């Protein structure tokens, strides 16, 4: 139930309420991520090397009857007004990935619509060689082209986007995890940054298709805030090239700004800082940087749980990216 002082917008429907917990039982989960040497699940679902932290699982829950199945290459789970979709493709191309990405997103969006869950809530994308290629032929730019074309074909505009992450790894697969809902979330942008979908053409012919954060009702609280992969970017420009500590500090400032904006937009007190419900993923290009930045993060967010991975950020000059989910 929402706090009596909450002013969550009326369009945020309780049937799309979510909860995310660390180290919880996954038998009734909407979506479960697991990693690390001590994990009870023998899977590494991100396709990335886990390099540390005290967070070994993320278990996403919703209220309602649970059903699951497989449609073609898509594994799906439905709970109440929420739908999770998992698509793993082994045929990542050596050259242009745009057609594969377009087809993957086209199929995912079409299936979500068929299931009555047409609203995008959260997306994770993992694929290899994210910075390979030059100019507009870079793999990440071609990924953005394919995703944007699929969204456009489905008549999904900027208002229909959601929080997202795109990270490069060593596994030769495309992994997409998508949360969809029967009703939409509330997208929130960062006052310190230009919205990614409004980036100038210097970053590619099609802008990245994601919101900085998406807010939903929480199963056992006021609001659940899902924060996109956040890097050392102010306006649209990368900051502090080659300095991982300065980049991390810039990310902390960006996330503080986004949290404050989320509290202001939603009216939910308690969103302006991380707490014991907050789960954080840190992606670093060089694993040796994790011991350097971990103390800075622990000092800033002492009660949050964290997991760190070796992963390549979408811009070659960026060394670290951080995403999170938190609840008020």
PAVOKOL-860572 format. One record per residue (C-alpha): residue number from 0; residue in three letters; z, x, y. Coordinates in nm, 2 decimals, decimal comma. Example, Ala and Ser with C-alpha at 12.3 -4.5 7.8 and 13.67 -1.06 7.14 Angstrom:
REM PAVOKOL-860572
node resi: 0; resn: ALA; z: 0,78; x: 1,23; y: -0,45
node resi: 1; resn: SER; z: 0,71; x: 1,37; y: -0,11
REM end
This chain:
REM PAVOKOL-860572
node resi: 0; resn: UNK; z: 0,00; x: 0,00; y: 0,00
node resi: 1; resn: UNK; z: -0,08; x: 0,12; y: 0,35
node resi: 2; resn: UNK; z: 0,20; x: 0,21; y: 0,58
node resi: 3; resn: UNK; z: 0,27; x: -0,08; y: 0,83
node resi: 4; resn: UNK; z: 0,18; x: 0,15; y: 1,12
node resi: 5; resn: UNK; z: -0,15; x: 0,25; y: 0,97
node resi: 6; resn: UNK; z: -0,46; x: 0,14; y: 1,15
node resi: 7; resn: UNK; z: -0,71; x: 0,23; y: 0,87
node resi: 8; resn: UNK; z: -1,04; x: 0,06; y: 0,95
node resi: 9; resn: UNK; z: -1,10; x: -0,28; y: 0,78
node resi: 10; resn: UNK; z: -1,41; x: -0,15; y: 0,61
node resi: 11; resn: UNK; z: -1,20; x: 0,08; y: 0,39
node resi: 12; resn: UNK; z: -1,15; x: -0,14; y: 0,09
node resi: 13; resn: UNK; z: -0,86; x: -0,09; y: -0,15
node resi: 14; resn: UNK; z: -1,08; x: -0,12; y: -0,45
node resi: 15; resn: UNK; z: -1,21; x: 0,23; y: -0,37
node resi: 16; resn: UNK; z: -0,86; x: 0,39; y: -0,34
node resi: 17; resn: UNK; z: -0,82; x: 0,73; y: -0,51
node resi: 18; resn: UNK; z: -0,54; x: 0,96; y: -0,62
node resi: 19; resn: UNK; z: -0,58; x: 1,33; y: -0,70
node resi: 20; resn: UNK; z: -0,31; x: 1,52; y: -0,88
node resi: 21; resn: UNK; z: -0,26; x: 1,87; y: -1,01
node resi: 22; resn: UNK; z: -0,18; x: 1,93; y: -1,38
node resi: 23; resn: UNK; z: -0,19; x: 1,55; y: -1,46
node resi: 24; resn: UNK; z: -0,30; x: 1,40; y: -1,79
node resi: 25; resn: UNK; z: -0,67; x: 1,35; y: -1,80
node resi: 26; resn: UNK; z: -0,70; x: 1,08; y: -2,06
node resi: 27; resn: UNK; z: -0,75; x: 0,80; y: -1,81
node resi: 28; resn: UNK; z: -0,91; x: 1,01; y: -1,53
node resi: 29; resn: UNK; z: -1,21; x: 0,91; y: -1,32
node resi: 30; resn: UNK; z: -1,30; x: 1,28; y: -1,29
node resi: 31; resn: UNK; z: -1,12; x: 1,60; y: -1,41
node resi: 32; resn: UNK; z: -1,18; x: 1,96; y: -1,32
node resi: 33; resn: UNK; z: -1,01; x: 2,23; y: -1,52
node resi: 34; resn: UNK; z: -1,02; x: 2,61; y: -1,51
node resi: 35; resn: UNK; z: -0,81; x: 2,92; y: -1,55
node resi: 36; resn: UNK; z: -0,66; x: 3,12; y: -1,84
node resi: 37; resn: UNK; z: -0,37; x: 2,88; y: -1,87
node resi: 38; resn: UNK; z: -0,57; x: 2,56; y: -1,87
node resi: 39; resn: UNK; z: -0,53; x: 2,33; y: -2,16
node resi: 40; resn: UNK; z: -0,90; x: 2,24; y: -2,14
node resi: 41; resn: UNK; z: -1,15; x: 2,50; y: -2,28
node resi: 42; resn: UNK; z: -1,40; x: 2,44; y: -2,01
node resi: 43; resn: UNK; z: -1,49; x: 2,59; y: -1,68
node resi: 44; resn: UNK; z: -1,67; x: 2,30; y: -1,52
node resi: 45; resn: UNK; z: -1,77; x: 2,47; y: -1,19
node resi: 46; resn: UNK; z: -1,96; x: 2,74; y: -1,36
node resi: 47; resn: UNK; z: -1,77; x: 2,99; y: -1,15
node resi: 48; resn: UNK; z: -1,53; x: 3,27; y: -1,23
node resi: 49; resn: UNK; z: -1,17; x: 3,16; y: -1,16
node resi: 50; resn: UNK; z: -0,98; x: 3,45; y: -1,00
node resi: 51; resn: UNK; z: -0,64; x: 3,32; y: -0,92
node resi: 52; resn: UNK; z: -0,40; x: 3,06; y: -0,78
node resi: 53; resn: UNK; z: -0,14; x: 2,81; y: -0,89
node resi: 54; resn: UNK; z: -0,38; x: 2,52; y: -0,92
node resi: 55; resn: UNK; z: -0,53; x: 2,49; y: -1,27
node resi: 56; resn: UNK; z: -0,66; x: 2,13; y: -1,28
node resi: 57; resn: UNK; z: -0,76; x: 1,85; y: -1,05
node resi: 58; resn: UNK; z: -0,74; x: 1,50; y: -1,19
node resi: 59; resn: UNK; z: -0,89; x: 1,22; y: -0,99
node resi: 60; resn: UNK; z: -0,76; x: 0,87; y: -1,06
node resi: 61; resn: UNK; z: -0,84; x: 0,52; y: -0,94
node resi: 62; resn: UNK; z: -0,69; x: 0,18; y: -1,03
node resi: 63; resn: UNK; z: -0,86; x: -0,06; y: -1,27
node resi: 64; resn: UNK; z: -1,02; x: -0,08; y: -1,61
node resi: 65; resn: UNK; z: -1,19; x: 0,24; y: -1,73
node resi: 66; resn: UNK; z: -1,53; x: 0,25; y: -1,89
node resi: 67; resn: UNK; z: -1,76; x: 0,55; y: -1,95
node resi: 68; resn: UNK; z: -2,09; x: 0,64; y: -2,10
node resi: 69; resn: UNK; z: -2,41; x: 0,85; y: -2,07
node resi: 70; resn: UNK; z: -2,74; x: 0,75; y: -1,92
node resi: 71; resn: UNK; z: -3,01; x: 1,01; y: -1,98
node resi: 72; resn: UNK; z: -2,86; x: 1,34; y: -1,86
node resi: 73; resn: UNK; z: -2,59; x: 1,16; y: -1,65
node resi: 74; resn: UNK; z: -2,23; x: 1,13; y: -1,78
node resi: 75; resn: UNK; z: -2,05; x: 0,86; y: -1,60
node resi: 76; resn: UNK; z: -1,70; x: 0,71; y: -1,57
node resi: 77; resn: UNK; z: -1,61; x: 0,39; y: -1,38
node resi: 78; resn: UNK; z: -1,26; x: 0,28; y: -1,28
node resi: 79; resn: UNK; z: -1,23; x: -0,02; y: -1,05
node resi: 80; resn: UNK; z: -1,45; x: 0,03; y: -0,75
node resi: 81; resn: UNK; z: -1,51; x: 0,40; y: -0,81
node resi: 82; resn: UNK; z: -1,77; x: 0,58; y: -1,02
node resi: 83; resn: UNK; z: -1,80; x: 0,95; y: -1,11
node resi: 84; resn: UNK; z: -2,13; x: 1,10; y: -1,21
node resi: 85; resn: UNK; z: -2,18; x: 1,44; y: -1,37
node resi: 86; resn: UNK; z: -2,52; x: 1,60; y: -1,41
node resi: 87; resn: UNK; z: -2,57; x: 1,94; y: -1,56
node resi: 88; resn: UNK; z: -2,93; x: 2,08; y: -1,59
node resi: 89; resn: UNK; z: -3,00; x: 2,40; y: -1,78
node resi: 90; resn: UNK; z: -3,36; x: 2,45; y: -1,66
node resi: 91; resn: UNK; z: -3,28; x: 2,60; y: -1,31
node resi: 92; resn: UNK; z: -3,62; x: 2,74; y: -1,20
node resi: 93; resn: UNK; z: -3,69; x: 3,10; y: -1,12
node resi: 94; resn: UNK; z: -3,89; x: 3,00; y: -0,82
node resi: 95; resn: UNK; z: -3,86; x: 2,68; y: -0,61
node resi: 96; resn: UNK; z: -3,57; x: 2,45; y: -0,70
node resi: 97; resn: UNK; z: -3,67; x: 2,17; y: -0,46
node resi: 98; resn: UNK; z: -3,84; x: 1,95; y: -0,72
node resi: 99; resn: UNK; z: -3,55; x: 1,98; y: -0,96
node resi: 100; resn: UNK; z: -3,29; x: 1,90; y: -0,69
node resi: 101; resn: UNK; z: -3,50; x: 1,61; y: -0,57
node resi: 102; resn: UNK; z: -3,52; x: 1,46; y: -0,91
node resi: 103; resn: UNK; z: -3,15; x: 1,51; y: -0,99
node resi: 104; resn: UNK; z: -3,04; x: 1,33; y: -0,67
node resi: 105; resn: UNK; z: -3,30; x: 1,06; y: -0,70
node resi: 106; resn: UNK; z: -3,17; x: 0,98; y: -1,05
node resi: 107; resn: UNK; z: -2,80; x: 0,99; y: -0,95
node resi: 108; resn: UNK; z: -2,85; x: 0,77; y: -0,65
node resi: 109; resn: UNK; z: -3,05; x: 0,52; y: -0,84
node resi: 110; resn: UNK; z: -2,79; x: 0,50; y: -1,12
node resi: 111; resn: UNK; z: -2,51; x: 0,45; y: -0,88
node resi: 112; resn: UNK; z: -2,70; x: 0,17; y: -0,71
node resi: 113; resn: UNK; z: -2,76; x: 0,01; y: -1,05
node resi: 114; resn: UNK; z: -2,39; x: 0,02; y: -1,12
node resi: 115; resn: UNK; z: -2,30; x: -0,15; y: -0,79
node resi: 116; resn: UNK; z: -2,15; x: 0,17; y: -0,65
node resi: 117; resn: UNK; z: -2,41; x: 0,27; y: -0,39
node resi: 118; resn: UNK; z: -2,18; x: 0,44; y: -0,14
node resi: 119; resn: UNK; z: -2,15; x: 0,82; y: -0,16
node resi: 120; resn: UNK; z: -1,79; x: 0,94; y: -0,13
node resi: 121; resn: UNK; z: -1,78; x: 1,31; y: -0,24
node resi: 122; resn: UNK; z: -2,03; x: 1,56; y: -0,38
node resi: 123; resn: UNK; z: -2,00; x: 1,91; y: -0,54
node resi: 124; resn: UNK; z: -2,31; x: 2,12; y: -0,60
node resi: 125; resn: UNK; z: -2,31; x: 2,45; y: -0,79
node resi: 126; resn: UNK; z: -2,62; x: 2,66; y: -0,87
node resi: 127; resn: UNK; z: -2,73; x: 3,03; y: -0,89
node resi: 128; resn: UNK; z: -2,88; x: 3,26; y: -0,64
node resi: 129; resn: UNK; z: -2,80; x: 3,04; y: -0,34
node resi: 130; resn: UNK; z: -2,90; x: 3,31; y: -0,09
node resi: 131; resn: UNK; z: -3,21; x: 3,44; y: -0,28
node resi: 132; resn: UNK; z: -3,54; x: 3,41; y: -0,09
node resi: 133; resn: UNK; z: -3,63; x: 3,47; y: 0,27
node resi: 134; resn: UNK; z: -3,66; x: 3,23; y: 0,56
node resi: 135; resn: UNK; z: -3,73; x: 2,87; y: 0,47
node resi: 136; resn: UNK; z: -3,79; x: 2,98; y: 0,11
node resi: 137; resn: UNK; z: -3,42; x: 3,06; y: 0,06
node resi: 138; resn: UNK; z: -3,28; x: 2,88; y: -0,24
node resi: 139; resn: UNK; z: -3,01; x: 2,69; y: -0,04
node resi: 140; resn: UNK; z: -3,27; x: 2,57; y: 0,22
node resi: 141; resn: UNK; z: -3,49; x: 2,45; y: -0,07
node resi: 142; resn: UNK; z: -3,19; x: 2,28; y: -0,22
node resi: 143; resn: UNK; z: -3,13; x: 2,10; y: 0,11
node resi: 144; resn: UNK; z: -3,49; x: 2,00; y: 0,12
node resi: 145; resn: UNK; z: -3,48; x: 1,83; y: -0,22
node resi: 146; resn: UNK; z: -3,15; x: 1,66; y: -0,15
node resi: 147; resn: UNK; z: -3,26; x: 1,53; y: 0,19
node resi: 148; resn: UNK; z: -3,58; x: 1,40; y: 0,05
node resi: 149; resn: UNK; z: -3,40; x: 1,20; y: -0,22
node resi: 150; resn: UNK; z: -3,15; x: 1,06; y: 0,03
node resi: 151; resn: UNK; z: -3,44; x: 0,96; y: 0,26
node resi: 152; resn: UNK; z: -3,63; x: 0,79; y: -0,02
node resi: 153; resn: UNK; z: -3,31; x: 0,58; y: -0,09
node resi: 154; resn: UNK; z: -3,28; x: 0,49; y: 0,28
node resi: 155; resn: UNK; z: -2,95; x: 0,68; y: 0,31
node resi: 156; resn: UNK; z: -2,91; x: 0,80; y: 0,67
node resi: 157; resn: UNK; z: -2,65; x: 1,02; y: 0,83
node resi: 158; resn: UNK; z: -2,39; x: 0,75; y: 0,83
node resi: 159; resn: UNK; z: -2,42; x: 0,72; y: 0,45
node resi: 160; resn: UNK; z: -2,34; x: 1,09; y: 0,38
node resi: 161; resn: UNK; z: -2,01; x: 1,21; y: 0,24
node resi: 162; resn: UNK; z: -1,80; x: 1,52; y: 0,21
node resi: 163; resn: UNK; z: -1,98; x: 1,79; y: 0,02
node resi: 164; resn: UNK; z: -1,97; x: 2,14; y: -0,12
node resi: 165; resn: UNK; z: -2,25; x: 2,37; y: -0,22
node resi: 166; resn: UNK; z: -2,17; x: 2,71; y: -0,38
node resi: 167; resn: UNK; z: -2,37; x: 2,97; y: -0,56
node resi: 168; resn: UNK; z: -2,26; x: 3,12; y: -0,89
node resi: 169; resn: UNK; z: -2,39; x: 3,33; y: -1,18
node resi: 170; resn: UNK; z: -2,45; x: 3,05; y: -1,43
node resi: 171; resn: UNK; z: -2,82; x: 2,96; y: -1,46
node resi: 172; resn: UNK; z: -2,75; x: 2,58; y: -1,42
node resi: 173; resn: UNK; z: -2,75; x: 2,31; y: -1,16
node resi: 174; resn: UNK; z: -2,42; x: 2,13; y: -1,17
node resi: 175; resn: UNK; z: -2,37; x: 1,81; y: -0,95
node resi: 176; resn: UNK; z: -2,05; x: 1,61; y: -0,95
node resi: 177; resn: UNK; z: -2,07; x: 1,29; y: -0,74
node resi: 178; resn: UNK; z: -1,81; x: 1,03; y: -0,66
node resi: 179; resn: UNK; z: -1,95; x: 0,69; y: -0,55
node resi: 180; resn: UNK; z: -1,79; x: 0,37; y: -0,45
node resi: 181; resn: UNK; z: -1,85; x: 0,00; y: -0,43
node resi: 182; resn: UNK; z: -1,75; x: 0,03; y: -0,06
node resi: 183; resn: UNK; z: -1,78; x: 0,32; y: 0,18
node resi: 184; resn: UNK; z: -1,53; x: 0,57; y: 0,31
node resi: 185; resn: UNK; z: -1,48; x: 0,68; y: 0,66
node resi: 186; resn: UNK; z: -1,67; x: 1,00; y: 0,76
node resi: 187; resn: UNK; z: -1,50; x: 1,24; y: 1,01
node resi: 188; resn: UNK; z: -1,66; x: 1,53; y: 1,20
node resi: 189; resn: UNK; z: -1,50; x: 1,84; y: 1,34
node resi: 190; resn: UNK; z: -1,49; x: 1,86; y: 1,72
node resi: 191; resn: UNK; z: -1,53; x: 2,24; y: 1,69
node resi: 192; resn: UNK; z: -1,85; x: 2,22; y: 1,50
node resi: 193; resn: UNK; z: -2,19; x: 2,05; y: 1,53
node resi: 194; resn: UNK; z: -2,24; x: 1,80; y: 1,25
node resi: 195; resn: UNK; z: -2,42; x: 1,98; y: 0,96
node resi: 196; resn: UNK; z: -2,69; x: 1,71; y: 0,95
node resi: 197; resn: UNK; z: -2,77; x: 1,80; y: 1,32
node resi: 198; resn: UNK; z: -2,81; x: 2,17; y: 1,28
node resi: 199; resn: UNK; z: -3,11; x: 2,32; y: 1,46
node resi: 200; resn: UNK; z: -3,43; x: 2,42; y: 1,28
node resi: 201; resn: UNK; z: -3,32; x: 2,79; y: 1,26
node resi: 202; resn: UNK; z: -3,11; x: 2,69; y: 0,95
node resi: 203; resn: UNK; z: -3,40; x: 2,53; y: 0,77
node resi: 204; resn: UNK; z: -3,66; x: 2,25; y: 0,79
node resi: 205; resn: UNK; z: -3,40; x: 2,00; y: 0,66
node resi: 206; resn: UNK; z: -3,04; x: 2,01; y: 0,78
node resi: 207; resn: UNK; z: -2,76; x: 2,01; y: 0,52
node resi: 208; resn: UNK; z: -2,67; x: 1,65; y: 0,42
node resi: 209; resn: UNK; z: -2,30; x: 1,62; y: 0,43
node resi: 210; resn: UNK; z: -2,01; x: 1,51; y: 0,65
node resi: 211; resn: UNK; z: -1,72; x: 1,74; y: 0,73
node resi: 212; resn: UNK; z: -1,47; x: 1,51; y: 0,56
node resi: 213; resn: UNK; z: -1,45; x: 1,16; y: 0,41
node resi: 214; resn: UNK; z: -1,14; x: 0,94; y: 0,42
node resi: 215; resn: UNK; z: -1,05; x: 0,67; y: 0,17
node resi: 216; resn: UNK; z: -0,74; x: 0,46; y: 0,10
node resi: 217; resn: UNK; z: -0,50; x: 0,63; y: -0,14
node resi: 218; resn: UNK; z: -0,37; x: 0,47; y: -0,46
node resi: 219; resn: UNK; z: -0,01; x: 0,55; y: -0,38
node resi: 220; resn: UNK; z: -0,01; x: 0,61; y: -0,01
node resi: 221; resn: UNK; z: -0,20; x: 0,54; y: 0,32
node resi: 222; resn: UNK; z: -0,50; x: 0,77; y: 0,30
node resi: 223; resn: UNK; z: -0,68; x: 1,03; y: 0,09
node resi: 224; resn: UNK; z: -0,88; x: 1,29; y: 0,29
node resi: 225; resn: UNK; z: -1,15; x: 1,49; y: 0,12
node resi: 226; resn: UNK; z: -1,25; x: 1,80; y: 0,32
node resi: 227; resn: UNK; z: -1,59; x: 1,96; y: 0,27
node resi: 228; resn: UNK; z: -1,64; x: 2,32; y: 0,20
node resi: 229; resn: UNK; z: -1,55; x: 2,47; y: 0,54
node resi: 230; resn: UNK; z: -1,66; x: 2,82; y: 0,66
node resi: 231; resn: UNK; z: -1,63; x: 3,04; y: 0,97
node resi: 232; resn: UNK; z: -1,87; x: 2,84; y: 1,18
node resi: 233; resn: UNK; z: -1,81; x: 2,73; y: 1,54
node resi: 234; resn: UNK; z: -2,07; x: 2,50; y: 1,69
node resi: 235; resn: UNK; z: -2,35; x: 2,59; y: 1,45
node resi: 236; resn: UNK; z: -2,31; x: 2,97; y: 1,45
node resi: 237; resn: UNK; z: -2,14; x: 3,19; y: 1,20
node resi: 238; resn: UNK; z: -1,85; x: 3,39; y: 1,33
node resi: 239; resn: UNK; z: -1,69; x: 3,74; y: 1,24
node resi: 240; resn: UNK; z: -1,97; x: 3,88; y: 1,02
node resi: 241; resn: UNK; z: -1,83; x: 4,13; y: 0,77
node resi: 242; resn: UNK; z: -1,46; x: 4,05; y: 0,84
node resi: 243; resn: UNK; z: -1,31; x: 3,83; y: 0,57
node resi: 244; resn: UNK; z: -0,97; x: 3,81; y: 0,73
node resi: 245; resn: UNK; z: -1,11; x: 3,69; y: 1,07
node resi: 246; resn: UNK; z: -1,34; x: 3,45; y: 0,89
node resi: 247; resn: UNK; z: -1,04; x: 3,31; y: 0,70
node resi: 248; resn: UNK; z: -0,85; x: 3,26; y: 1,02
node resi: 249; resn: UNK; z: -1,14; x: 3,08; y: 1,18
node resi: 250; resn: UNK; z: -1,15; x: 2,85; y: 0,88
node resi: 251; resn: UNK; z: -0,78; x: 2,78; y: 0,92
node resi: 252; resn: UNK; z: -0,85; x: 2,68; y: 1,29
node resi: 253; resn: UNK; z: -1,14; x: 2,46; y: 1,18
node resi: 254; resn: UNK; z: -0,94; x: 2,28; y: 0,92
node resi: 255; resn: UNK; z: -0,65; x: 2,23; y: 1,16
node resi: 256; resn: UNK; z: -0,90; x: 2,07; y: 1,41
node resi: 257; resn: UNK; z: -1,04; x: 1,85; y: 1,13
node resi: 258; resn: UNK; z: -0,70; x: 1,74; y: 1,02
node resi: 259; resn: UNK; z: -0,60; x: 1,64; y: 1,37
node resi: 260; resn: UNK; z: -0,92; x: 1,45; y: 1,42
node resi: 261; resn: UNK; z: -0,87; x: 1,27; y: 1,09
node resi: 262; resn: UNK; z: -0,52; x: 1,16; y: 1,19
node resi: 263; resn: UNK; z: -0,65; x: 1,04; y: 1,53
node resi: 264; resn: UNK; z: -0,95; x: 0,85; y: 1,38
node resi: 265; resn: UNK; z: -0,75; x: 0,69; y: 1,10
node resi: 266; resn: UNK; z: -0,42; x: 0,63; y: 1,27
node resi: 267; resn: UNK; z: -0,25; x: 0,76; y: 0,96
node resi: 268; resn: UNK; z: 0,05; x: 0,98; y: 1,05
node resi: 269; resn: UNK; z: 0,09; x: 1,28; y: 0,82
node resi: 270; resn: UNK; z: -0,28; x: 1,38; y: 0,79
node resi: 271; resn: UNK; z: -0,25; x: 1,65; y: 1,06
node resi: 272; resn: UNK; z: -0,11; x: 1,91; y: 0,82
node resi: 273; resn: UNK; z: -0,12; x: 1,99; y: 0,45
node resi: 274; resn: UNK; z: 0,18; x: 1,89; y: 0,23
node resi: 275; resn: UNK; z: 0,28; x: 1,91; y: -0,13
node resi: 276; resn: UNK; z: 0,00; x: 1,67; y: -0,23
node resi: 277; resn: UNK; z: -0,27; x: 1,90; y: -0,09
node resi: 278; resn: UNK; z: -0,50; x: 2,08; y: -0,33
node resi: 279; resn: UNK; z: -0,72; x: 2,36; y: -0,21
node resi: 280; resn: UNK; z: -1,02; x: 2,55; y: -0,35
node resi: 281; resn: UNK; z: -1,11; x: 2,88; y: -0,21
node resi: 282; resn: UNK; z: -1,45; x: 3,04; y: -0,28
node resi: 283; resn: UNK; z: -1,49; x: 3,41; y: -0,21
node resi: 284; resn: UNK; z: -1,81; x: 3,62; y: -0,24
node resi: 285; resn: UNK; z: -1,61; x: 3,93; y: -0,34
node resi: 286; resn: UNK; z: -1,32; x: 3,88; y: -0,58
node resi: 287; resn: UNK; z: -1,13; x: 4,17; y: -0,43
node resi: 288; resn: UNK; z: -1,10; x: 3,97; y: -0,11
node resi: 289; resn: UNK; z: -0,87; x: 3,71; y: -0,27
node resi: 290; resn: UNK; z: -0,55; x: 3,93; y: -0,27
node resi: 291; resn: UNK; z: -0,63; x: 4,00; y: 0,10
node resi: 292; resn: UNK; z: -0,66; x: 3,64; y: 0,22
node resi: 293; resn: UNK; z: -0,41; x: 3,47; y: -0,02
node resi: 294; resn: UNK; z: -0,10; x: 3,57; y: 0,19
node resi: 295; resn: UNK; z: -0,26; x: 3,43; y: 0,51
node resi: 296; resn: UNK; z: -0,34; x: 3,10; y: 0,33
node resi: 297; resn: UNK; z: 0,01; x: 3,08; y: 0,17
node resi: 298; resn: UNK; z: 0,18; x: 3,14; y: 0,51
node resi: 299; resn: UNK; z: -0,03; x: 2,87; y: 0,68
node resi: 300; resn: UNK; z: -0,01; x: 2,61; y: 0,39
node resi: 301; resn: UNK; z: 0,31; x: 2,70; y: 0,20
node resi: 302; resn: UNK; z: 0,33; x: 2,37; y: 0,01
node resi: 303; resn: UNK; z: -0,03; x: 2,34; y: -0,09
node resi: 304; resn: UNK; z: -0,16; x: 2,42; y: -0,44
node resi: 305; resn: UNK; z: -0,46; x: 2,66; y: -0,45
node resi: 306; resn: UNK; z: -0,73; x: 2,78; y: -0,69
node resi: 307; resn: UNK; z: -0,96; x: 3,07; y: -0,60
node resi: 308; resn: UNK; z: -1,31; x: 3,13; y: -0,74
node resi: 309; resn: UNK; z: -1,58; x: 3,39; y: -0,71
node resi: 310; resn: UNK; z: -1,87; x: 3,21; y: -0,55
node resi: 311; resn: UNK; z: -2,15; x: 3,27; y: -0,29
node resi: 312; resn: UNK; z: -2,14; x: 3,08; y: 0,04
node resi: 313; resn: UNK; z: -2,45; x: 2,91; y: 0,16
node resi: 314; resn: UNK; z: -2,51; x: 3,16; y: 0,44
node resi: 315; resn: UNK; z: -2,54; x: 3,53; y: 0,35
node resi: 316; resn: UNK; z: -2,32; x: 3,64; y: 0,64
node resi: 317; resn: UNK; z: -2,03; x: 3,42; y: 0,53
node resi: 318; resn: UNK; z: -1,77; x: 3,57; y: 0,29
node resi: 319; resn: UNK; z: -1,53; x: 3,28; y: 0,22
node resi: 320; resn: UNK; z: -1,54; x: 2,90; y: 0,21
node resi: 321; resn: UNK; z: -1,25; x: 2,66; y: 0,16
node resi: 322; resn: UNK; z: -1,24; x: 2,29; y: 0,06
node resi: 323; resn: UNK; z: -0,94; x: 2,06; y: 0,02
node resi: 324; resn: UNK; z: -0,81; x: 1,72; y: -0,06
node resi: 325; resn: UNK; z: -0,49; x: 1,59; y: 0,09
node resi: 326; resn: UNK; z: -0,30; x: 1,26; y: 0,12
node resi: 327; resn: UNK; z: -0,08; x: 1,09; y: 0,37
REM end
